[in-house]
Amino acid sequence: MRKDDTARPARQADDSEQSPGFEAVKAERTLLINLSYRLLGSVADAEDAVQEGYLRWYRLSEQDQAAIESPSGWLIKVVCRICLDMLRSARSRRERYVGEWLPEPVPEAGQWASHRACGGELDPADRVTLDESVSMAVLVVLEAMTPAERVAFVLHDVFRYSFTEVSEIVGRTPQACRKLASSARQRLNTSRQVIAPSSEHAAVVRAFKRAWETGDLAGLIALLAPEATAITDGGGRVSASVEPIETATSIAEFLLGVRDRQPNLQIGEALVNGEAGLVAQADGTTLAVIALETAKQRIHRVWAIRNPDKLGAWTPL
């Protein structure tokens, strides 16, 4: 793959230019957004990575563009390498993050605020396709992997790229990439609970919502596994627990404390990363998006994203 000439000014990337391979690279935007989000856990970062990839394409001369046999393949490799670099630099940024860092939650297709606010049609390229690979449980485990493990696993196991193709992006041999993906797969299998059927999961989430709304301490404790863990991500922007909250009783008391401090709190059901979850709102503002991991009709993990920078896509329900 060619390196771009970073000293060359970027040419204007408008639809009228119709440069060689223009339609091919334009058509990859949906795939690139979905791939980048799974690699980075952030819609904002994914959009930045994809935009940078397009800029590098348009910085190439027309001769260089024409010499690239597969423009779409070139763009995918470039964006993946940008994501890999971002993952490496993110580790140092996360060390300075206030409290626990959680992935940015994404709503279902019809709930993306940015498009509703503009009154326009939803661009499929600007939303993340929801499936099991973007569940909060999976993304949290991905976050604990090394950048190379994460890229190898997502590219091979989720997007079905061969290890030869993965090796060209990660910069390691196909055999090494196979080991990286295997290690990542083992991490995921070890850390996850048995996946509850979606109907059972939704029923537990609904019962949890009712108990929280009514201030039912015993009901909350009964729904939470004794060893349950809750993580809240405020990013230093809003109040949140800096450390994970352990045990069912501590989590239930914490949630009721939130309810007491916010008497106008409204809790709604919503799809969070493709699974039943909750959205906490007050006065028309989204205060938190909550994802839960359930198994055997109990809640084992609670993830509450409070950082306003990660809630921009969420409209009031």
C-alpha positions in Angstrom: 0.0 0.0 0.0 1.2 3.5 -0.9 2.1 6.1 1.6 0.4 9.4 1.1 2.3 12.6 0.6 1.3 14.5 3.7 3.0 17.7 2.4 0.7 17.8 -0.6 -2.4 20.0 0.1 -5.6 18.1 0.2 -7.8 18.5 -2.9 -11.4 19.3 -2.4 -13.4 16.0 -1.9 -16.7 16.9 -3.5 -19.0 14.6 -5.5 -18.5 16.6 -8.7 -14.8 15.7 -8.9 -15.5 12.0 -9.8 -11.8 11.1 -9.5 -10.6 7.6 -10.3 -12.1 5.1 -7.8 -14.4 7.8 -6.3 -17.5 5.7 -6.3 -15.6 2.7 -4.9 -14.3 4.6 -1.9 -17.5 6.5 -1.4 -19.5 3.3 -1.2 -17.3 2.0 1.7 -18.4 4.6 4.2 -21.0 2.4 5.9 -18.5 -0.4 6.3 -15.8 1.9 7.6 -18.0 3.5 10.2 -19.1 0.1 11.5 -15.6 -1.3 11.5 -14.0 1.8 13.1 -16.7 1.9 15.9 -16.0 -1.7 16.8 -12.3 -1.1 16.9 -12.5 2.2 18.9 -15.7 2.0 20.9 -16.5 5.6 20.1 -18.7 7.0 17.3 -16.8 10.3 17.4 -13.4 8.6 17.1 -14.8 6.3 14.3 -16.0 9.3 12.3 -12.6 11.0 12.8 -10.7 7.9 11.6 -12.9 7.5 8.5 -12.6 11.2 7.7 -8.8 11.0 7.9 -8.9 8.0 5.6 -10.8 9.9 3.0 -8.5 12.9 3.3 -5.5 10.6 2.6 -7.2 9.3 -0.5 -7.9 12.8 -1.8 -4.4 13.9 -1.1 -3.1 11.4 -3.7 -2.6 12.6 -7.2 -5.0 11.2 -9.8 -2.1 9.2 -11.2 -1.5 7.6 -7.8 -5.2 6.9 -7.3 -5.4 5.3 -10.8 -2.4 3.1 -9.9 -4.2 1.6 -6.9 -5.8 -1.7 -8.0 -8.5 -1.7 -5.4 -9.4 1.7 -4.1 -11.9 0.3 -1.6 -9.3 -2.2 -0.3 -6.7 0.6 0.0 -9.2 2.7 2.0 -10.1 -0.1 4.4 -6.4 -0.8 5.1 -5.7 2.9 5.7 -8.6 3.4 8.1 -7.8 0.2 10.0 -4.2 1.4 10.4 -5.4 4.8 11.6 -7.6 3.0 14.1 -4.7 0.9 15.3 -2.6 4.1 15.9 -5.6 5.7 17.7 -5.9 2.6 19.9 -2.3 2.8 20.9 -2.5 6.5 21.8 -5.8 6.0 23.6 -4.1 3.9 26.2 -2.2 6.9 27.5 -5.2 9.1 27.3 -7.3 6.6 29.2 -4.8 6.7 32.0 -5.6 10.4 32.5 -9.4 9.8 32.2 -11.3 10.7 35.3 -12.9 7.5 36.7 -13.9 4.5 34.6 -14.0 4.7 30.8 -16.9 3.0 29.0 -17.6 2.7 25.2 -19.9 5.3 23.7 -23.5 3.8 23.6 -25.4 3.8 20.3 -29.2 3.9 19.9 -31.4 2.1 17.4 -31.7 3.6 14.0 -34.7 5.9 14.6 -33.2 7.5 17.7 -30.1 9.3 16.4 -30.5 12.8 17.6 -28.2 14.6 15.1 -30.4 13.7 12.2 -33.7 14.4 14.0 -32.5 17.8 15.0 -31.8 18.7 11.4 -35.1 17.3 10.2 -33.4 15.4 7.5 -33.3 11.8 6.4 -31.0 9.4 8.3 -27.9 8.7 6.4 -27.2 4.9 6.9 -23.5 5.6 6.8 -23.7 7.7 9.9 -25.1 5.1 12.2 -23.7 1.8 13.5 -25.3 -1.4 12.5 -26.4 -3.2 15.7 -25.6 -6.8 16.3 -24.0 -8.9 19.0 -20.5 -7.6 18.2 -21.4 -4.2 19.4 -23.1 -5.2 22.7 -21.7 -3.3 25.6 -20.5 -6.6 27.1 -18.4 -7.3 24.0 -17.0 -3.8 23.7 -16.0 -3.7 27.4 -13.9 -6.9 26.9 -12.5 -5.5 23.6 -11.3 -2.5 25.5 -9.2 -4.7 27.8 -7.3 -6.2 24.9 -4.1 -5.0 23.3 -4.6 -2.9 20.2 -3.2 -5.8 18.0 -5.5 -8.4 19.6 -8.5 -6.1 19.2 -7.8 -5.4 15.5 -7.1 -9.0 14.7 -10.2 -10.3 16.4 -12.6 -7.7 14.9 -11.2 -8.0 11.4 -11.2 -11.8 11.4 -14.0 -12.9 13.6 -16.5 -10.1 13.0 -15.7 -8.9 9.5 -14.3 -12.2 8.1 -11.1 -10.9 6.7 -8.4 -13.6 6.2 -5.3 -13.7 8.4 -3.2 -12.8 5.4 -5.3 -9.6 5.0 -5.2 -8.9 8.7 -1.4 -9.3 8.7 -1.0 -6.5 6.1 -2.8 -4.1 8.5 -1.3 -5.2 11.9 2.2 -5.6 10.5 2.7 -9.2 11.8 2.7 -12.6 10.1 -0.6 -14.4 9.4 0.4 -17.0 12.1 0.9 -14.3 14.7 -2.4 -12.7 13.8 -4.1 -16.1 14.2 -2.7 -16.3 17.7 -3.8 -12.7 18.5 -7.3 -13.5 17.4 -7.3 -16.7 19.3 -6.1 -14.9 22.5 -8.8 -12.3 22.1 -11.5 -14.9 21.6 -10.4 -16.7 24.7 -10.6 -13.4 26.7 -14.1 -12.9 25.4 -15.3 -16.4 26.2 -13.8 -16.3 29.7 -15.2 -13.0 30.8 -18.8 -13.2 29.4 -21.8 -14.7 31.2 -24.0 -17.2 29.4 -26.0 -15.0 27.0 -29.6 -14.7 28.0 -32.4 -14.9 25.3 -33.4 -11.4 24.3 -36.9 -11.8 25.6 -35.6 -12.9 29.0 -33.1 -10.1 29.1 -35.8 -7.5 28.2 -38.1 -8.9 31.0 -35.3 -8.5 33.6 -34.5 -5.0 32.4 -38.2 -4.0 32.6 -38.4 -5.4 36.2 -35.3 -3.5 37.1 -36.8 -0.3 35.8 -40.0 -0.8 37.8 -38.1 -1.5 41.0 -35.9 1.6 40.5 -38.8 3.9 39.7 -40.8 2.8 42.8 -37.8 2.8 45.2 -38.1 -0.9 45.8 -34.8 -1.7 47.5 -35.6 -5.4 48.1 -36.8 -5.8 44.5 -33.5 -4.3 43.1 -31.4 -6.5 45.3 -33.4 -9.6 44.2 -32.8 -8.7 40.6 -29.0 -8.2 41.0 -26.6 -11.1 41.3 -24.9 -11.0 44.8 -21.5 -10.4 43.1 -22.9 -7.8 40.6 -20.7 -4.9 39.5 -21.8 -1.4 38.4 -19.5 1.0 36.5 -20.5 4.6 35.9 -18.6 6.8 33.4 -18.8 10.5 34.0 -15.5 11.4 32.5 -15.0 14.2 35.1 -17.8 16.1 33.3 -20.7 15.1 35.7 -21.0 13.3 39.0 -20.3 9.6 38.9 -18.7 6.9 41.0 -15.0 6.9 40.2 -14.6 3.3 41.3 -16.7 0.3 40.4 -19.6 -0.4 42.8 -19.6 -4.0 44.0 -22.4 -6.2 45.4 -26.1 -6.1 44.9 -26.9 -4.2 48.0 -24.3 -1.4 47.3 -25.6 -1.0 43.7 -29.2 -0.9 44.8 -28.5 1.7 47.5 -26.5 3.8 45.0 -29.4 3.7 42.4 -32.0 4.7 45.0 -29.6 7.5 46.1 -29.6 8.8 42.6 -33.4 8.7 42.5 -33.7 10.6 45.8 -31.3 13.3 44.5 -33.1 13.6 41.2 -36.9 13.7 42.0 -37.8 14.5 38.4 -35.9 11.5 37.1 -37.6 9.6 34.3 -36.4 6.2 33.3 -37.3 4.8 29.8 -36.7 1.6 28.0 -34.6 1.7 24.9 -32.3 -0.5 22.7 -28.7 0.2 23.8 -26.2 -1.2 21.4 -28.8 -3.6 20.1 -30.0 -4.9 23.5 -32.7 -3.9 25.9 -31.4 -1.1 28.2 -32.5 2.0 30.0 -32.2 5.8 29.4 -32.4 8.1 32.4 -33.7 11.6 31.7 -34.8 14.8 33.4 -36.2 18.0 32.0 -35.8 16.8 28.4 -32.1 16.0 28.9 -30.5 12.6 28.7 -28.6 12.1 31.9 -27.4 8.5 31.5 -27.7 5.5 29.1 -27.6 2.2 30.9 -26.6 -1.2 29.5 -26.9 -4.4 31.5 -25.6 -7.9 31.3 -28.0 -10.6 32.5 -27.8 -14.3 33.0 -30.2 -16.7 34.7 -32.7 -13.9 35.3 -30.2 -11.9 37.3 -28.2 -8.8 36.5 -24.5 -9.3 36.7 -23.1 -6.1 35.3 -24.5 -2.5 35.1 -22.8 0.0 32.8 -24.0 3.6 33.2 -22.6 6.1 30.7 -23.0 9.6 32.1 -20.3 11.6 30.2 -22.3 14.1 28.1 -19.7 13.8 25.3 -20.9 10.2 24.7 -24.6 11.0 24.8 -24.9 13.3 21.8 -26.8 10.8 19.7 -29.5 10.2 22.2 -32.8 12.1 22.0 -35.4 12.4 24.8 -37.7 9.3 24.6 
